[in-house]
């Protein structure tokens, strides 16, 4: 270090001390802009240098064209300091920012913002490690509070938002949903004494349906509210003990939650992006201020709304929050991503998001099936919340008896066993309750989560139109479960094969057949005497990934194209065999497991005389842009899915050979797979059908590859080969090729289904 530079640095430190001790009066800089770098550098050439800037700030490091560029250190006169990477005068890359209070941030920066992975340590010792976006905690992260509390989970706009776990220093903890920094949604609170609450929350307090359990096994099930007038429920003792019969639920609000307060977020006095740099020749120009232009008009600048620096005080009307709102909608509604446009150098970033519509119509008051939904929810709450002895997975033969069913009356005024309600008088039937309770246990379904998903404060959604069978489908608000109305014949088939089904899913954890969680019936009393039977199933497409295309594959060709016009096809449209224009390449180990499991499942269905089932396949195109609607090629190619060419209007990325080799060898790509058919990375290779008279079920591969995530399972497994299907087969065989129709003998159906599926799914080589 030169003597001249040491003298300059000491003078700068003296200026800094005067600034800190001079109160409101700002000290004048002692030195004008000075450089000890070579004066003869060429434009665009990197050089090393130190400068005391016109406003008293100091920078030492790499330069290019009078900008900090590369590695460097910047010290402001107020005591803030940044040490790290720069790009054309902005903090960008990895670096460390420190405040005079002792707080530090070390991690990634982007265009002046804390953005990416980073660690913030507050002046009192609070520490956050995780993801950031534009100065705010955003994404996955952990925070250790100075009082000993700890949070791990999702963040948005600087606050806990999404799924998360909060651990108090006293040993109590909460696992569940958060919103705007407060416990909000479905979740579980477990106190250090062993008591727990499972249910709905609102703004940090129990609100809605929930269950309070004591450590001794007794529980209270009901509707919760801090307003005692809205609180109602039923106490269930453990075994034969009387327990806390006189217990007041308001005690949870008054006592239990007192020691479970969530720590507030820290105040950051000023963000790195708000610090200005006065580079030589650019005095007065704030390079870290990014104006937002309207409609691309640079003359129409909207100034950034000022903030007091508190993380939670970002206004929803601010530009930053508008950007976050759009990103939120993309992840929540299933959008595939967002597109950045404009010049980064000018700081213009436009988020374009076309959100994917949510399936179904919410069943609100006034809907024709509103009362049916209420009846269903009342019945499920009664069935699941009713105390029952613990059962092993080895069930008695009597549990599978079709006559094993329980009827319960639900009068509007309530009864000894049922609560009062606002719906009509009805009866509720549980089919084989012990078997389905054990199936839920086998499938690792938590009773409280199951009850809250179906019976919570949110209404069910009815899919827009019934299937060919005439059945109606309903989805829970969280998309976990699908409820299907059933014909009496289907109920008989399920009860007949229930023992074999139970043994099959118990033996094969990776089975692809539909998961059944409950079989019930609602019977309206009075003149109507209407019976509605329904089954509760798992929703295959319940995922954080948007499903961009879905296919229903049987292996037959007659009538196996969608009947929708091309203009109406979207991500919720279920396409069929002749619409498919891909083959799917799986990693070797998972492909072998897939083949084994399809064989096992088909053998099981064939033995039970089941046919007309199909493989439901959902595709998520990774990094697909949602700013443009995927192109719809002509029917001869069979393609009603993104073409994947290099057209800039199409956002679906096509993989090169190098990309495919890289993905094939990446072990992290396959680590997220927990079960066959769920969240499975794969490659989709586009196919094209030949233009000839004979329908071609699987087209010819083109070599165009796409990085996708697959979801698949075997559905519609309750159609046996009865007299109606035999007549359908005989009738259609006179008109069409017998091998092209769906209604065939179960053995033939199984053989054809396997042959087709093993042509669509192949080993990735």
N, C-alpha and C positions, 0 to 999 in steps of 0.2 A: 504494500500500500504506500503511495507517494506521500511526502510531507504535505504537499498542497491538499491532497484529498483528506488527510487527517484533520487539517485545519478547517476545511469546509464542513466535515462531519461534526466537529466540536461546536462550530458556529451554529449548525442546524439544531444540535441538542440544546444549546443555550436558548435558541428561539423557541423550541418546544417547551422548555421549563417556564419561560415567560408567558407562553400561551396558557399553560395550566394554572399559573398563579396570578394571572392578571385580571381575573374576574371577567366581566363582560367586555372589557376593552381588549380588542384583538391586537396582538403585537405585529408590527410591520416587519416584513422579511428583511433580513440583514443583507442578503445577497441577491443580485439579479441572476437571471438564468446563466449558468456556466457549464461548460462541458470540458472534460479532460480526454474526450475521445478524439481519434484522428479526424482532422477536418477535411481530408481529401477523399472520403468514402464515396463510392458511386451510388446512384439511386437503386434501391432494392437490395443493397449489399448489407449483410449482417455485420455489426461491430459491437464491441464491448465499451461501456461508458458509464460515468456517474454524472448526475445532474442535480443541482438544487434549483427547483422550478420557481417561476415568478411569484407563486403564492406561498412560498416557504416550504412546500413539500420536497421530498428527496427521493430520487430513484437511482438505483445502481443495478446494472445487468446488461442484457443484450438489447440491441436496437435495430430497427430498420425503418428508413424514411421518417425519422423523428418520432417514431412510435416505439413503445416497449414491445418487444417481440422475441419470444424465447424464454429463458430463465431470467428472473429478476426479482428485486426487492423494492417495495414502495412504502415510504413512511409518510403519513399525514401529520400535520402539525397538531391535530387533536389527540395523537397517541395511537391511532389505529395503524396496523401494519399488515402488508400482504407479502408473502414470500412464495414464489412458485412460477407457474407457466403463464405466459402472456401471448395474445394473438392480436396484432395491430392495435395495441393500446387498450385492450380489454383483458381482464382476468379470464383465462380460458384454459382448461386442462386441470392438472393436479396442483394444489397449492394449500397454503395455510393462512388464514386471516385471524388476527388477534385484536381484541378491543382493549382500551385502557383499563377496563374493570377486571381484566384477567380472563374473560371469556375467550374461547378459541373455537374456530371451525377448521377442520383439516379434512380435505377430500377433493371432490371434483367441482369445477366451476364451468359455466358456459355463458359466454357473452356478459360477463360481470355478475351473474347470479350464482348462488350456491345451487348446483343442479347436478344430480347424479348420486353416487354413493359418497357419504361423508359422515364425520363425527363432530358433534357440537358439544362442548363442555361449558356449562354456564359458570358464572363467577362464584356461585355457592356450591358447585359440585355436581349439579344435575347433568347427566350425560345421555345424549341421544346418538344412536348408531343406526344408520339405515339410509333410505332413499330420500332425495330432495327434488323439488321442481320449483324453479323460480323463487328461491329463498325459503320455501315452505316445506315442512315434512310432508312427503307425499309418496305412498307406497308402503312397502314392508319396512318395519323398523322396531328397535327396542329402546326403551328409556328407563334409566335408573334414576329415581328421585333421591334427593338428599336425605329425606326422612326414612329411607329404607324401602319404599314402595317400588314396584317394578311393573312395566307394561311391555307386552310383546304382541305385535299384530299390525293391522293396517292403519294408515294415516291418510287424511285428505285436508288440504288447506291448513296444515299445521296442527291439526287436531286428530284425536283418535276417531276413526270413522271406518266401519266395516267389521270384519271379524278380528277379535283380539282377546288377550288374556291379561287381567290385572291382578297382581299379587300384592296384598297389603302386608305391612311389617308384622301384623299380629297373627299371620298364618291364614287368614281368610283369602279367598280368591274368587274371581268372576271370569267365566269363559262364555263368550257370545258376541252379540252384535252391538256396535257403537254408532253414534251419529252426533256430529258436531261436538265431540269431546265428552259426551255423556253416554251412559249405558242406555241403549234404546233399541228395541227389537226383541228377538228371542235369545234367551241366554240362561245360564245356570250360575247361581251364587252359592258357594259352599263355605260355611263358617268354620272357624277353627275347632268348634265344639262338635262338629259332625253333622249339624243341621244343614239343610240345603233348600233352595227354591229353584224350581225349573218352570220357566214360563215367559210371558211377555213383560216387557219393560217399556217405560216411557219417561224420558227426561230424568233418568237415574232412579226411578221408583217402579215397583211392580205395578202393572196396569194391564188388565185384561185377564185372559185365561192363564192359570198357573197352579202349580202343586208345591206345597211346603211339606218337606219330609223331615221327621226327627231321626236322630241316630238310632232309635230303637225300632224303626220300621213303620211307625204310624205316620199318617199323612193327612193333609187337609187339601181338598181339591175344590176349586171354585173360580169365581171372577173376582179380581183384586182391584182395589182402588183406595187411595188415601182418604177419600170421602167414605165414611162408614156406611152411609145410606146406599151406596152403590156396591158395597162388598157383600157377597153371598157365596156360600159353598157348603161342602159336606166334610165332616171329620170321619176318618177311617182309622180305628185303633189297630195296633199290631197284635195279631193273634187274638187271644181272648181278653187281653188287658183293657181296662177302661181308658187309660191314658189321660191326655189333657182334653177332656170333653169340654170343659169350660174355657178353654184357651181362646183369647181374643186375637184375631188376625191383625188388628191394628198395632199389636206389639211389635210386629216386624218393622213398621214405619217408625214407631216411637223409640224402640230400644235396639233391635238387631242391626239396623243400618247406621246407627250413630257412629260406630267405629270404622265405617267403610266409606269414607269420603274420598273422592278422586282428587288428587293433587292438581292445582291449576298449572297452566303452562307459563313458562318464563317470558319476560319481556326483553326483546332485543332492541336496544336503543336506536340502532341504525344498521341497515343492511349493507353488505358490500356493494350491491348494485346502486345504492344511493350515494356512494362516495364518488366525488368528481376528480378527474385528473386533468391538470392544466399542462398539456404537452407543448413543447416549443412551437410557436407559430400558430397555435390553436387556442389561445387564451380565450376563456369565456365559452368555449364549446363543450358541452357535456356529452362526452362520448359514451357514457354508460346510461344515458337516458335514451330509451327506445321509444320514439313516438309511434302511436298507432294511427295509421292512415285509413280514412274511410273510402271504400270503393277504389282503392289504389291511387287516390288523389293526394299527392304529397303536400299540396298547399293547404289541405284541410286537416290540420293536425289537432288531435284531441289530447290535451295534456293529461299526464298520469295523475290520478287522484292521490293526494298526500296521505300518509299513514302515520300513526303515532308510534309505529314499530312493534306493537303488540301483535303476536301471531294470530290471535283469535279475532282481531278487529278489522280484518279485511272485509270491505263492503262487497256485497253481491253485485253491486252495480259497477265495480271497478273493472278495468280492462283485464287485469290478471285473473280475477275471479271468473269473468266471462269465459276466458280461455279454459280455466279449470272446469267450469260447468260443462263445456263441450266435451272435454276429455272424459268427465264423469259419465256423461250420457253414452259415450262410445263404449265404455267398459260395462256399464250397467245394462244397456239395452242390446248389447251383443254386436255393436259395430266392430268392424274388423280393424279399424285404426283411424289415423287422421293423416292429412296431407299438408305439408308445409310448402307455402309458395312465397315468392318475392325474394328480395335481396337480403341475405343475412347481414351484409355489411351495413345496410340501412336499418336493420333491426325489425323488419316487417315480417311477421309470422302469422299467417292466416290458418286457423284450424277449420278444416272442412269436414263435417261429420254428417253422414246420412244415417240416422238411427234406424235400427231394425225394429219393425213393429212387433209387439208382444202378441202371442197367439190368444185367440178367444175373446169372449165378451164377458165382462164382470157381471155376476149375478147380483144385482142390487135390488132394493125393495121395489116392487112393481113388476119384476121379471116373472114370467109364467112359472119358472121353477124355483122361485125364491123360498117358498115354504118347504119344498122338497129338500133344498140345501140345508135349511134350519133343522129339519128332521134328521137328516144324515149326520150333521154335526153333533146334535144332542145324543144320538145313538152311539156314535164313535166315542164321545167323551164318557158315556156311561160304560161302554164295553171295556175300554182301555183303562179307565180310572178305577174300575171295580177291583177290590182286593182279590187276589187269587193265590193259591199255594204255588210255591216254586216247583217247577217241573223239570225233569231231566230231558235230554234229547231222545231218550229211548221211550217212546210213547206206547201205551197199551192199544190193542186192536180196537177196543171200544171207542177210542177217541176219533177214529176214522169212519165210524158208522154214519151213513147219510142221515139217519134219524137223530143224530146228536146235534140238537139245536136248542136255543134258548129264546123264548118269547118274553118281551117286556112291554107293558102298557105305559104310554106317555100322555096322561091327561093334561090339559093346559094348566089346571090348578096345581099340578104336582102330586106326588104320592110319597109313600114311605121311602121309596128307593129312587125316585126321579125328581128333579127340580121343576118348579113352575116355569112355563115358557109361553111365548107369544104366538106359537104356531098352532095348527089344528090338532085335534086328537088323533093319535096314530099308534100303531104297534110296531115294535122293532124286533127283528129276528137275527140272531147270530148263528151261522152255520159252523159246526165243528170248532168252537172257540178255542179249545185247548191246542188244536193243531196249528191254527193260524197265529196264536200267541207264541208258540214255539218256533214257528217259521220266522216271525219277526226277530226273535232272539237269535236264531241261526243266521239271519241276514244282518245282525248287529244293528238293529233299529232301536234307538232309545225310546221307551214308551212316552216320555214327556215330549220329546221332539216330534214324534209321530202325531200325538194328539194336538200339539200346537200348530203343526203344519196344516192339518185338516180342519181343526176346530178353532183356530185362533181368530183374532179380530179381523183379519183380511178375508174377503169373500172368495169363493171359488170362481174359476173362469170356465165358461162353456165354449167348447170349440164350435166354430161357425156352422158346421153342417154335420149331420150324422153320417156314419159309414154306410157301405152297401147293406150291411146286416141290419140297419135300422137302429143300432145302438148309438147312444149319445156319450160323449166324452167330456170329462171335466178335469181341469188342472188346478192343483193347489197354487196359491199365490207365489210360493217359493219354488215352484216347478218340480218339487221332489216327487210328487205322487200324482198318478193319473187314475181317475175313477171312471169306470165304464159300466153303463147299464147293460143288463144281460137278459137273454131269453131263458125261459125255463129249461129248455133243452141244453143250453150251455152250462147252466148250473148243475144239471145232472151229470154232464160229462166231467166237469171239474171234481165233483164229489166222488164219482166213480174212480177216477185216476189219482185221487188225492194221496193215497198211501204210496203209490209208485212215484208220484211227483216228489213227495217228501224225501223218500229214500234217494232219489236221483240227485236233488239239489244238495242233500247232505253229503253225498259221496263225492261230488265234483264241485269244488269251490269255484272253478272257472266256467261253470255251465253258462250257456248263452240263452237259455230259455227264460221267458218272462218270470219276474219275481212277483208272487202273489202274497199280499199282506193281510187280506181280510175278505170275507164273503158275507154279505148282509142282505136284508130285505126290509123295506118300509111298506107297511100296509095301512092305508088310510081307512079310518072307520066311517060309519055313516052310510049314505046311499051309494057313494062312489065305489067303495070296497076295492080300490085300485092297489095293485101290488107292483112295486118297483124293486127289482133285484139288481144288485151291483157288486162289482169286485174292485178292490183297491190294488193297484199295481205300481211298480217303480217306473219312473219316467226315465227312459234311456238317455234323453238329451238334456238332463239337468246338469249343466256344466258352466264353468266360467268362460268357456270358449263359445263364440257364436257359431251356430250351425248354418253354414252358407248354402249347402245343398243336402237333400235327403232323398233316399231311394228305398223303395219297397220291392224286393227281389224274390221271385218265386221259381224262376227257371222255365216258365212257360212263355209263349209268344202271343197267343190269341188274346186280343184286347188289352195287351200289356203296354199301353202308352197312356199318358195322362190326357184327360178330356178337356183340360183348360186351354184356352187360346194362349199363344206365346206372350201376348201383351200382359196377361194376368199372372204369369209364372213369377214367383218370388222365392225367397229363402224358406218360407213356410209351406211351399207346395211339395207334396210327396210325389216324386217321379217314379217311373216303373222300369221294367226290364229293358224295353226298347228305347227308353230315353237315356239309358246309361251309356256314357262315352268314356269310361275309364276302366283300367284294371289297377288293382292295388297291390303294391309290393311291400311285404312285411319282412322284418329282420328274421333271419333263419330260425332262431330259437322260438320266437313267437309264432312264426308261420307253422312250425311243426306242432306246437301246442294247439293252434287254431284248427288244424286238420284233425287232430285227435279228438278235440272237443266237439267239432261238428259231427264227426262219426258217432260219438257217444250220444249226443242229443238226438240225432236222427234215428238211431237204433231205439232209443227210449220212445220217441213219438210213433215210430212204426209199430212197436209192440203194443202201444195203447190204441192203435187203429186211428191215429190222427193224421189229417192231411190238410192241404190248403194253407199251411203256415208259410211264413216268409222271413227273410233276413232284412231287417230294417237297418239301413246304413246312413250315418250322418257324417258330413265332411266339413271340417274347418280348414280353410286355406290360410296358412300362416302368412302374416304381413300383407294380406290382401287389402287393397284400397277400397273403401266404401264410398268414394266420391263419385264413382260411376257405376251404373247398373251393368252387370255382366252381360256380354253379348249373347244372343241366342241364335246359334247357327241353324241351318235348315234341318228338317227332320231326317233326311237321308243319312246324315252323319250320326244320328241318334243323340246329338249333343244338345242338351238344353242347360248346359253349365258353362262356366267361363272357358273361353278358348285357350287362354294361356299364351297367345302369341306376343310378339314384341310391340304390338300396337300400344301407344301411350295412353289410349283411352281405356285400356283394360288393366286393372290393378293387380291381377293375379301373377305372381312371380314364377317364371319358368326356370327350372334348375338345369345347369350345365352338367357335363360329366364330372368336372372338377368338384362342383358343389355336391353332387350325389356321393362321390367318393368321400368327401369330408364328412357329410352327414352319416354315412354308413359306419365310419370309424369313430364317431363321437360317442363315448360311453354315457355322457350326461343326457343325451337325447332319449335314451331308453330307461333312465333311472326313475322317471316319473310314472311309469306304468305300474299300477298296483293290481290290476285284474284284467283279464282278457276282455277286449271289447270296449274298454273305458279309457279315454285319453291316450290313444295309441298313435305314436308317430308313425308315419308311413310315407310312401311315395305314390302319387297317383300318376299313371302314365296314360295319356290321352289316346283314344282309339277312334278309328273312322270305319264306318260300315261301307261295304261295296254297294253300288247301285245296281242291284239285280232284283229279280222277282221274288226270290226266296228271302224271308226275313232272317237277318243274321243276328243271333242273340248277343254275341260278343264280337266287337269290331277288331280290326287289325291295329296292332300297336304302331304309334307314330314316332316314338322316341322322345316326345315332349313330356317332361317330368315336372311334378309340382310337389312342394313340401306341404304335407297335410297332417291333420290330426283326425283320427277315425273314432267313431262310436258305432257299435253294431250289436245286435242281439236278435234272437228268434222270437217272433211275436205271433199272435193269432193261433194259439195252440189248443183251442177248445172246439175245433170242428172235426167230428169223427165222420167216418165214411158211412153215413146213414142212408136210408132209402132215397131221400131227396137228392143226395149227391150221386147216387148210383143212377137215378133217372136222368139227372143233368148230364152225366157222362154219356149215357146211351143216346140222348137226344142230340148233343153237340157232336158226337162222333160221326153222325150221318152227314153233318154239314161241313165239318172242319177236320183237319188232320188230328187224330186222337192223341198224338204225342204233344200237340201244341196247346191243349186246353188244361185248365187248372184242376178240374174235377177228375182225378184218376185214383186208382187203388193206392192205399198208403205205401205199399212196398214199391210200386212204380214211382210214386211221387217222391219218396225218399231218395231213390236211386237217381232220378232226374235232377232233384234239388242239389244233391252233393256234386254231381258232375258239373253243373252250372257254376256253383259257388267256387269250386276248385279251379275254374277257368278265370273267374273274376279276381280271386285272391291268389297271388303267386309269391314265390320266394324272391326277395330282393337280392340280386346278384351284382 
